[in-house]
């Protein structure tokens, strides 16, 4: 069979497009919908999940068993999901905390998010969504969720586009940093891992431009999503902070993107945050390979 003419990857960063993108993906699902949630308190999302169930879509939701704020928040999320009629699955690894945020609809698209599906993240944070029809990503996320539901190891042959913690995130980010040729731009208010921080400094010493937006606020938005741009040609979007806790002890998912128009959206995000009157300065000084901007 001839390959399908698939739509190109998209990156959504605009505040006013985030909720609409998620709702549209759920709304267009016809058979199977898989959602990986860490937090969700937006009633419009619950309502759309419920409507999907009502029209016969098999909806599976993967949720964490541990969250800051404790059992009360988890109970509230569980009750809201139960009212939708979706099948709920809880990640129960005794060591690894569940923090992955993604959606898979039918045979595509898949959405990998840096943001939670909350009113706050839809309106007040620096975040992004990647929408992709890549069949390797779609099938990979479905197989990842199946493994997590059943307590099995993650599939060994997941596409390299998926950066998955804790099993392979450190190795994948190390390769991205080491293989950069001209520049690394990073949004990560939690950057703290000693090895990766040292590598960023070393790359700056090699002559690369290494810019880190490490402030808790970026212009009018709160820093939340973790976004990397390598050589202005490859973007990484997800919830993975370059911090030991995130890399080594959490189920995290990020995705790489090389579609030129999608990468351009990420580059525009960095430029707009740099230009914002209230934005912290992007460091390019010779003495500091990375800058934690307050």
Secondary structure, 3 states (H helix, E strand, C coil): CCCCCCCCCEEECCHHHHHHHHHHHHHHCCCEEEEECCCECCHHHHHHHHHHHHCCCEEEEEECCCCCCCHHHHHHHHHHHHHHCCEEEECCCCCCEECCCEEEECCCCEEEECCCECHHHHHCEECCEEEECCHHHHHHHHHHHHHHHHCCCCCCCCCCCEEEECCCHHHHHHHHHHHCCCEEEEECCCCCCHHHHHHHHHHHHCCCEEEEECCCEECCEEECCEEEEECCCEEEEECCCCCHHHHHHEEEEEEEECCHHHHHHHHHHHHHHHHCCCCCCCCCCCCCCCCCCC
